[in-house]
């Protein structure tokens, strides 16, 4: 595990003598500090971690990294001009640096370089987190495997994950988020992946990135960073991703529904909330399989996980065992209302691509179907097209469309244009209004999909409707 000596060597280039204090884990939230942990005080827009150093120490943190003076009775060791001159004080104490974020990243890169671990990097517009979970599930059939917790996939979260590596880990599965060009390259410089998985290139984050072309270039930074003996696992069904084969030095492994792919699937059948059934093809082999993932689109998640398993030397028996078991379905959660309606809670986030996939799942289920859809944010120039596409598909799939939010108007209008009767389309400005309407109108046998971007807080609708556990 990371020690204080490792940390100081990472930050100063000089390893101090006489300290073998183990730092149990790193955190940026004082509420997550545990005995022996490293607390990194980050300056956020609304919260400054420097105000919580004392709280982190109270919870057991041994060391805090700071970049400005803090109100604490504990000693401060200044590393801004080099390694400490004398002996280090007894824990807890603070280490003063010029920039706490850079210090966190520097420590993570240093620690990664000392670990003999193969890293699998995963990026894409939709499906990163579920892919990460299932890939880790597959690799754990043979290897001691670390993965990002939750969605710790950015310039802060990924370094925190790297600092959790130990000498016992053989594989690490790291989700890599993208907002602006250069971000994934930076994460790859820290993580040094040898296997890269790209799920797809959609329109999510187009507001910040600028266009789908820019998003594709940003995602391609992962495969560009792979070494010549690495493996780039690419979605042949997505033209943006398939084209990335020209941008990597690594061996390319295609997956998809296209028979020209290295690993492909057909006979895909949705079993509703019971999962999916399909046939996998690899070389001269064909395997009938079933997985507890919801929706036909989930077959791509299975293909990615199986491809990583093959790349890392697992046998089909190991891959199959992992795919049949476990709980990799992350996002969509089923619950019920007091009236007996089934709620499909897919409120984690939304893009046109993921919302269309959720609507396709809704189409596979029995009952009166209600699509409750909120604004999809950060679509930039694709905003109108994305919402209209979703509204048109909702009109085909759902018996009733309930749209929420300013952009939700476009969903409602597109549903009407597609031929949905006025009585079957509703629009509400707020989630509270939508929840009140649904509380009055849902009944036993209804199947209700609730989806929208995080900023819409669509989970408030689910909370208002579902029966408390």
C-alpha positions in Angstrom: 0.0 0.0 0.0 1.0 3.6 -0.5 3.2 4.9 2.3 4.1 8.4 3.5 7.6 7.8 2.1 6.1 7.0 -1.3 4.0 10.2 -1.2 6.9 12.5 -0.4 9.1 10.9 -3.0 6.4 11.4 -5.5 6.0 15.1 -4.6 9.7 16.0 -4.2 11.8 13.4 -5.9 13.6 12.5 -2.7 12.6 9.5 -0.5 12.8 10.3 3.2 14.4 8.0 5.7 12.8 6.6 8.8 9.1 6.5 7.8 7.0 3.6 6.8 3.6 5.0 7.7 0.9 3.4 5.6 -1.7 5.6 4.0 -4.8 3.4 3.9 -6.5 5.3 1.1 -6.9 8.8 -0.4 -10.0 11.0 -0.3 -11.2 14.5 -1.0 -14.3 14.4 1.2 -13.6 14.6 4.9 -16.7 12.5 5.6 -14.9 9.6 3.8 -11.8 9.9 5.9 -10.9 6.7 7.7 -8.0 5.9 10.1 -4.7 6.2 8.3 -6.1 7.9 5.2 -4.7 10.7 3.1 -7.0 13.7 2.8 -6.4 16.0 -0.2 -7.9 19.5 0.4 -9.4 20.5 -3.0 -10.7 24.0 -3.8 -14.1 23.6 -5.4 -16.6 26.2 -6.7 -18.8 25.9 -3.6 -16.8 23.9 -1.1 -13.2 24.3 -0.1 -11.6 21.2 1.4 -9.2 23.3 3.4 -12.1 24.2 5.7 -12.5 20.5 6.6 -8.9 19.5 7.4 -9.6 19.3 11.1 -12.7 17.2 10.5 -10.7 14.8 8.4 -8.1 14.5 11.2 -10.9 13.9 13.7 -12.1 11.0 11.6 -8.6 9.5 11.6 -6.8 10.8 8.6 -3.0 10.7 9.1 -1.9 13.3 6.5 -3.6 16.2 4.7 -2.3 17.8 1.6 -3.0 21.6 1.5 -2.1 24.6 -0.7 -3.0 27.4 1.7 -2.8 27.9 5.5 -5.6 26.2 7.5 -7.0 26.6 11.0 -5.5 23.6 12.7 -3.3 22.9 15.7 -1.4 20.3 13.8 2.0 20.8 12.3 2.6 21.8 8.6 5.5 20.5 6.6 6.2 22.8 3.6 7.2 20.9 0.4 6.9 23.8 -2.0 10.7 24.3 -2.2 11.8 20.7 -1.9 11.9 17.7 0.5 11.6 18.2 4.3 14.9 19.2 5.9 14.5 17.2 9.1 12.5 14.4 10.6 8.8 14.3 9.9 6.4 14.9 12.8 4.1 12.3 14.2 0.7 12.0 12.4 -1.6 13.7 11.9 0.0 16.6 10.1 -0.3 18.7 6.9 1.9 18.8 3.7 1.9 22.2 2.1 2.2 22.1 -1.8 1.6 24.7 -4.5 -1.4 22.9 -6.1 -3.3 20.1 -4.4 -4.9 18.8 -7.6 -1.5 18.6 -9.3 -0.1 16.9 -6.2 -2.8 14.3 -6.2 -2.2 13.6 -9.9 1.6 13.5 -9.4 1.3 11.0 -6.6 -1.1 8.9 -8.6 1.2 8.8 -11.6 4.2 7.9 -9.4 2.3 5.1 -7.6 1.0 3.7 -10.9 4.5 3.5 -12.3 5.6 1.3 -9.4 2.7 -1.2 -9.8 3.1 -4.2 -12.1 -0.6 -4.2 -13.2 -2.3 -4.3 -16.6 -4.8 -1.4 -17.0 -7.9 -1.6 -19.1 -9.2 1.8 -20.1 -12.8 2.3 -21.1 -14.4 5.4 -22.7 -17.4 6.3 -24.9 -20.5 8.4 -24.9 -22.9 5.8 -23.4 -22.4 2.5 -21.5 -19.0 3.2 -19.9 -20.0 2.4 -16.3 -21.9 -0.7 -17.0 -19.1 -1.9 -19.3 -16.6 -1.2 -16.5 -18.6 -3.3 -14.0 -19.0 -6.2 -16.4 -15.4 -6.2 -17.5 -14.2 -6.2 -13.9 -16.6 -9.0 -13.2 -15.1 -11.1 -16.0 -11.5 -10.4 -15.1 -12.1 -11.3 -11.5 -12.7 -14.9 -12.6 -8.9 -15.1 -12.8 -7.2 -11.9 -11.6 -7.2 -9.7 -8.6 -8.9 -6.7 -10.1 -9.4 -3.0 -9.1 -12.0 -0.8 -10.7 -13.2 2.9 -10.3 -15.8 3.3 -7.6 -19.0 4.9 -8.9 -18.2 7.4 -11.6 -14.7 8.5 -10.4 -13.6 8.8 -14.0 -12.1 12.3 -14.3 -8.9 14.2 -13.5 -9.7 13.8 -9.7 -11.5 10.5 -9.5 -9.1 8.5 -11.6 -6.0 9.5 -9.5 -7.9 8.6 -6.4 -8.5 5.2 -7.8 -4.9 4.7 -8.9 -3.8 5.4 -5.3 -5.9 2.4 -4.2 -3.6 0.0 -6.2 -1.6 -2.5 -4.2 1.1 -5.0 -5.1 -1.6 -7.7 -5.1 -3.6 -6.2 -7.9 -3.1 -7.8 -11.3 -5.6 -5.9 -13.4 -7.3 -2.4 -13.1 -10.4 -1.4 -15.0 -10.7 2.3 -15.3 -13.5 4.3 -16.8 -12.3 7.5 -18.5 -14.6 10.4 -18.9 -14.4 13.1 -21.6 -15.4 16.7 -21.6 -12.7 18.5 -23.6 -9.9 17.5 -26.0 -6.8 16.4 -24.2 -8.5 15.1 -21.1 -8.4 11.4 -21.9 -4.8 11.7 -23.1 -3.9 13.2 -19.7 -5.7 10.3 -17.9 -3.9 7.8 -20.1 -0.5 9.4 -19.2 -1.4 8.7 -15.5 -3.0 5.2 -15.9 -0.9 3.8 -18.8 -3.6 1.4 -20.2 -2.6 -1.6 -22.3 -6.1 -2.4 -23.3 -8.6 0.3 -24.5 -12.3 -0.2 -25.0 -14.4 2.4 -26.9 -18.2 2.0 -26.5 -19.6 4.5 -29.0 -19.5 8.2 -30.0 -22.7 10.0 -29.3 -23.8 13.6 -28.9 -23.5 13.8 -25.1 -21.2 16.7 -24.0 -21.4 18.3 -27.5 -22.2 21.6 -25.8 -18.7 21.6 -24.2 -16.8 19.6 -26.8 -18.3 21.5 -29.8 -19.3 18.7 -32.2 -19.5 14.9 -32.7 -16.2 15.1 -34.7 -14.5 16.7 -31.7 -16.0 14.1 -29.4 -14.7 11.3 -31.6 -11.2 12.8 -31.6 -11.3 13.0 -27.8 -12.4 9.4 -27.4 -9.6 8.3 -29.8 -7.0 9.6 -27.4 -7.4 6.3 -25.5 -6.5 4.1 -28.5 -3.7 6.5 -29.5 -2.1 6.0 -26.1 -2.0 2.2 -26.2 1.4 0.6 -26.7 2.2 -1.6 -29.7 1.7 -4.7 -27.7 -1.7 -3.5 -26.4 -5.2 -4.2 -27.7 -7.8 -1.6 -28.9 -11.3 -3.1 -28.6 -13.6 -1.1 -30.9 -17.3 -1.1 -31.8 -17.5 -2.1 -35.5 -21.2 -1.0 -35.5 -20.3 2.6 -34.8 -18.5 4.3 -37.8 -16.9 6.9 -35.6 -15.4 4.1 -33.4 -14.5 1.8 -36.2 -12.5 4.5 -37.8 -10.3 4.7 -34.7 -8.5 1.5 -35.9 -6.4 3.8 -38.1 -5.2 5.8 -35.0 -3.6 3.1 -32.8 -0.4 1.2 -32.8 -2.1 -1.6 -30.8 -3.7 -4.7 -32.2 -7.3 -4.0 -33.1 -10.1 -6.2 -32.0 -13.6 -5.4 -33.4 -16.9 -6.4 -31.7 -20.5 -5.8 -32.7 -23.4 -7.2 -34.6 -21.6 -7.2 -37.9 -20.4 -10.7 -38.9 -17.1 -9.1 -40.1 -16.2 -8.3 -36.4 -13.8 -10.5 -34.5 -16.5 -11.1 -31.9 -20.1 -10.7 -32.9 -23.6 -11.6 -31.8 -26.9 -12.4 -33.4 -30.3 -13.9 -32.5 -30.5 -11.2 -29.8 -33.7 -11.6 -27.8 -34.9 -9.4 -24.9 -36.4 -11.3 -22.0 -37.7 -8.1 -20.4 -36.6 -7.6 -16.9 -35.1 -11.1 -16.9 -32.3 -10.1 -19.2 -31.3 -11.0 -22.7 -30.5 -14.1 -24.8 -28.2 -14.2 -27.8 -25.6 -16.2 -29.7 -21.9 -15.2 -29.7 -19.6 -16.0 -32.5 -15.8 -16.0 -32.3 -13.7 -17.6 -34.9 -15.2 -21.1 -35.6 -17.0 -21.1 -32.2 -20.6 -20.3 -31.6 -22.1 -20.0 -28.0 -25.7 -19.6 -26.9 -25.7 -17.3 -23.9 -27.9 -15.5 -21.5 -27.0 -12.5 -19.4 -28.9 -10.6 -16.6 -28.6 -7.2 -18.4 -31.8 -5.4 -19.4 -32.5 -4.4 -23.0 -31.3 -5.7 -26.3 -28.7 -2.9 -26.6 -26.9 -4.6 -23.6 -25.5 -7.2 -25.9 -22.8 -4.7 -26.8 -21.8 -4.5 -23.1 -21.5 -8.3 -23.1 -19.4 -8.2 -26.2 -17.0 -5.7 -24.7 -16.6 -7.6 -21.5 -16.1 -10.9 -23.4 -13.6 -9.2 -25.8 -11.5 -8.0 -22.8 -11.6 -11.4 -21.3 -10.3 -13.0 -24.5 -7.6 -10.3 -24.8 -6.5 -11.1 -21.2 -6.3 -14.8 -21.8 -9.5 -16.0 -20.1 -11.1 -19.3 -21.3 -14.7 -19.2 -22.5 -15.8 -21.2 -19.4 -14.5 -18.3 -17.2 -16.1 -15.6 -19.4 -19.4 -17.4 -19.5 -19.5 -18.0 -15.7 -18.9 -14.3 -15.1 -21.5 -13.2 -17.7 -24.2 -15.4 -16.2 -23.7 -14.3 -12.7 -23.1 -11.0 -10.8 -25.0 -7.8 -10.7 -23.5 -5.6 -13.5 -26.8 -3.8 -14.3 -26.1 -0.4 -12.8 -28.5 2.2 -14.0 -32.0 0.9 -14.5 -33.8 0.0 -11.3 -37.3 -1.5 -11.1 -39.8 -0.6 -8.3 -43.6 -0.2 -7.9 -46.1 2.5 -7.0 -48.9 2.0 -4.5 -51.3 1.5 -7.4 -49.2 -1.4 -8.7 -47.6 0.3 -11.6 -44.0 -0.8 -12.5 -41.4 2.0 -12.5 -38.2 1.7 -14.5 -35.9 4.2 -12.9 -33.3 5.1 -15.4 -32.7 8.6 -14.1 -28.9 8.5 -13.7 -28.4 10.5 -16.9 -29.7 10.8 -20.4 -28.5 11.3 -24.0 -30.5 10.7 -27.2 -28.6 7.4 -27.6 -29.3 6.1 -24.1 -32.9 7.3 -24.1 -33.6 5.5 -27.4 -32.1 2.4 -25.9 -34.4 2.7 -22.8 -37.4 3.3 -25.0 -36.5 0.1 -26.9 -36.6 -1.8 -23.6 -40.0 -0.2 -22.8 -41.2 -1.6 -26.1 -40.3 -5.1 -25.1 -42.4 -5.1 -21.9 -46.1 -5.9 -21.5 -48.6 -3.4 -20.1 -49.7 0.1 -20.7 -46.5 2.0 -21.4 -45.8 5.5 -20.1 -42.6 7.3 -21.1 -41.7 10.1 -18.6 -38.8 12.0 -20.3 -37.0 15.1 -19.1 -34.5 17.5 -20.7 -31.3 16.1 -22.2 -28.6 18.6 -21.4 -25.2 19.5 -23.0 -26.2 18.4 -26.5 -25.1 21.7 -28.1 -25.9 21.9 -31.8 -27.7 18.5 -31.6 -30.2 19.7 -29.0 -33.3 20.0 -31.2 -32.5 17.0 -33.3 -31.9 14.8 -30.3 -35.1 15.8 -28.5 -37.2 15.4 -31.6 -35.7 12.0 -32.3 -36.6 10.9 -28.8 -40.1 12.3 -29.0 -40.8 10.5 -32.3 -39.6 7.2 -30.9 -41.6 7.7 -27.7 -44.7 8.2 -29.8 -44.1 4.8 -31.4 -43.4 2.9 -28.2 -45.4 4.5 -25.4 -49.2 4.7 -24.9 -48.6 8.0 -23.1 -45.8 10.5 -23.2 -45.1 12.7 -20.3 -42.4 15.4 -21.0 -40.7 17.5 -18.4 -38.6 20.7 -18.6 -38.0 23.5 -21.1 -36.4 21.1 -23.7 -39.0 18.5 -22.9 -41.4 20.7 -24.9 -39.5 19.5 -28.0 -40.1 15.9 -27.0 -43.8 16.5 -26.6 -44.1 18.4 -29.8 -42.3 15.7 -31.7 -44.5 13.1 -30.3 -47.6 15.0 -31.5 -46.0 15.5 -34.9 -45.4 11.8 -35.1 -49.2 11.2 -34.7 -49.7 10.8 -31.0 -53.1 12.0 -29.9 -53.2 15.2 -27.8 -54.8 13.3 -24.9 -51.8 11.0 -24.8 -49.1 13.7 -24.5 -48.5 15.9 -21.5 -45.9 18.5 -20.7 -44.9 19.8 -17.3 -42.5 22.5 -16.3 -41.2 20.9 -13.1 -40.7 17.4 -11.8 -43.1 18.1 -8.9 -45.9 18.9 -11.4 -45.2 15.7 -13.3 -45.1 13.6 -10.2 -48.5 15.0 -9.0 -50.0 14.2 -12.4 -48.6 10.6 -12.4 -49.8 10.0 -8.8 -53.3 10.6 -10.0 -53.2 8.7 -13.3 -51.0 5.6 -12.9 -52.7 2.3 -12.3 -52.0 -1.4 -11.9 -50.4 -2.9 -15.0 -48.8 0.4 -16.2 -45.1 0.3 -17.0 -43.4 3.7 -16.5 -40.0 4.6 -17.8 -38.5 7.7 -16.1 -35.4 9.2 -17.7 -33.6 12.6 -18.0 -30.3 14.3 -17.5 -28.9 14.6 -14.0 -29.6 18.3 -13.9 -33.3 17.6 -14.2 -33.5 15.6 -10.9 -35.9 13.1 -12.5 -35.2 10.9 -9.5 -37.6 13.1 -7.5 -40.4 11.8 -9.6 -39.4 8.2 -8.8 -39.1 9.0 -5.1 -42.6 10.6 -5.1 -44.2 7.5 -6.8 -42.5 4.4 -5.5 -43.5 2.5 -2.4 -40.9 3.0 0.3 -38.7 0.0 0.9 
